[in-house]
Amino acid sequence: MSSRKSIIALIVAMATMAAFTHSCKEEEQHKDYFDQSQLDVIKHIGKTRPTLEDHHLDLDTNWLDANGDHHILVDPLPDSYDSIFVDFNAVQIPFAEKNGIDPIRNFHDAYRLRQPLVKIETCEAYYLDTLTHSMPYLVPKAAKLLEDIGCAFADSVMAHGGSQYRIVVTSCTRSLYTVSKLLRVNRNATPRSCHMYGTTFDLSWTHYEPYNNDYRINREDLKNILGHVLLDFRNKNRCTVLHEKGQCCFHITVK
């Protein structure tokens, strides 16, 4: 009888030990599961850009892309660039003729204009690229528009958690002579160019000028911010805008 009780006690003890071991294993697996889930979330965040709706996760507003450039959270435009910024030459020319100068044959004609031109230079609002087929002059109304766009862009980048950046101007006023030269090398050029009236300038959407080269922002994010700024100015009836794929620029004429 005593021997039988000992055997039963041994069986109960073994069963209890087995249940305890199983419970410990489940707890450990449960712990491992959540640790791995957290790792997966971290990996997911590193590969997939969160939207503003994800901002409640208390993530940093900046993270790095594959090139080491900083991402910043920006709402997407309501549609594609090619669907929004479709002010082709036929739309822009009337405003150029209304607000601009008479087209000049060469730079010497610039001294005999019906209205003055303003020289533009690199400043806090924008960076002037090396101009090969145009000269750095605009009518005052266009020069003011360029400055306002540059300031709005810089403010918006900072407001989204970025650093100081400037837009890059790639083209301004052209003479009949420079337009004729450009027609030979640029299939998108037109002999009736808005650039001849001093009302039009191009802004690069692939290059931006940082004040601090150690803190660079993803170019698509910067283009998105510039797109929002230009859409706002366009909606306020201050300008016409064309998104040019071939020249990688926004072609802008003052209204």
Secondary structure, 3 states (H helix, E strand, C coil): CHHHHHHHHHHHHHHHHHHHHHHHHHHHHHHHHHHHHHHHHHHHHHHCCCCHHHHHHCCCCEEECCCCCEEECCCCCCCCHHHHCECCHHHHHHHHHHHCCCCCCCHHHHHCCCCCCEECCCCCCEEECCCCCCECEECHHHHHHHHHHHHHHHHHHHHCCCCCEEEEEEECECCHHHHHHHHHHCCCCCCCCHHHHCCEEEEECCCCEECCCCCCECHHHHHHHHHHHHHHHHHCCCEEEEEECCCCEEEEEEC
